[in-house]
Amino acid sequence: MKTNTKTIILVLSTLIIGLLLGWLIFGGASSNDNGADLTEHSHVGEETIWTCSMHPQIRQNEPGACPICGMDLIPLEDDQNDDIDPMAISMSATAMQLADVQTAVVGAMDHTKQVRLNGKVQEDERLVFSQSSHVPGRIENLKVNFTGDYVTKGQVIASVYSPELVTAQEELYEAQKVMDTQPQLFNAAKEKLKTWKLTDGQIEQMLQSGITTETFDIQADVSGYVIQKLVNPGDYVQRGQPIYEIADLSRVWVLFDVYESDMGWINKGAKVEYTVSSLPGETFTGTISFVDPMINPITRVAKARVVTTNRGLKLKPEMFVSGIVQAELKKTTDAVVVPKSAVMWTGPRSVVYVKSVSDQGVSFQLREVTLGPALGESFVIGEGLEIGEEIAVNGTFSIDAAAQLSGRPSMMSPDGGPSMSGHDHGDIPSFEEISDVERLSDINPAFKAQLTNVYNAYLKMNDAFVESNAQDVAKEAKDVIEAFKSVDMSLLKGDAHIIWMEQLETLNSKIDAISKSKVIEKQRQEYVQFNLVFYKSVKMFGLDGVTVYYQYCPMANNDKGAYWLSNIEEIRNPYFGDAMMSCGETKETIK
């Protein structure tokens, strides 16, 4: 009986525990589900909208690629923080990550730069001598018959037949007969021969032989290599006329080309480390002893000279050399320096985006800066930034695009409002202002090939401009439009994609206007703006295996100047045609 009672109690206990556990499990699950539903409904109510920074009309409920340009979509930011600073653009952590925005604190460093120089080995001008004939006459024989031959001082290098020398010898013999009574006459006759560089030994030999010599041996005045032969046997020469150029190559000059943009970095006394292409594995060092005060008007370079001892005659004139100068502009340690990727340039303006952090989040504000010298991959900032400020160093074009979309101040719209990508470039910037464009790295080769197809179509349109044929210009412009359509912008990623989108907006606008116009002058006005942007595209993205000549005419565009691109160095002016075909100059060669 007791056993049955215990059994019943155990069964009842097990049943009660099971019911309790079931209620806890299923009842708790139901409660949690309800909570999850609330949470889910809450998230649905705050669903993120995704848009394109370049095409704000695109709205999607999930991330992906823009159906127009292929760019990664970014979250559409609400404007809840916009009242904090109406001039700044706020960005969430997610948007910054998707746009690959990176920042860095502005620091200080020395005004130093690694300047690369190219040049040639040349003879030391102070060791180049003219070997002349000291007597007039006819060249009977040349002992040195070719350039490059080495001669030593005192070596007989030529013989000259000289009637004047024959006469002078006869005078010497006659004076010898009366030297006891008239020693002054005898001494005068010997001195006359000495003026023709005859030695005392040669004169004594004449006196002992008593035989008149018709030819006179010319001896080398210096040792060195013959670098130029100026006469041939049978030539008549005057007294003092050069017959050879001789160079002593025991000491040579290394002359480096210094471009105008690097002139401020190269000074007398700077150390140079250089290599010679024909002497692989060897490195030479030297000190700049002289910087040319004049710039060559054709090549636009000055010469920097390094004097070096030529041990073993390893260095030969006309050898190519490549050097590096660790240059320092000023003795200062408080220079404000930023990476080039942080700076955006448009016309005469240079801007950066300064980061601010508050309780409401992260924002970026446009700041105009004054650029100092370039330090390789960095810029010295003259004005506009302070040490310790934090700026965007990557993804700056994404920030600028977001600023344009929200009407904030941006690179193209410094006062805010809509984008001004198609703004009027009434004042053409100088070449120095537009030439500091760096080539982007890691550009897809397929994109370069497609851009090269655009360039080839452009050249045909340029030829039509040269011919001043408005109908052909419009026709070729349509081919350029088709070439642009074939460019796959999805091949570009990150900042490169955004840069191309900015440029393409202006390029399409201008080329479309050219194709629709039938008046050559109106076409040329649009062509001025097209070329400014197309030059940046070619310079930044590069082309596939072609050389481009960037050319300039100061009289075009109503004397404001205008640029164009060409595949030949010869000037063929597209703004004047036959009226002034050769007006212009090549400003830059892009390889």
Summary of the structure (lengths in Angstrom):
residues: 591
radius of gyration: 40.9
end to end distance: 107.7
largest distance: 179.8
contacts: 1758
relative contact order: 0.10
helix: 36%
strand: 29%
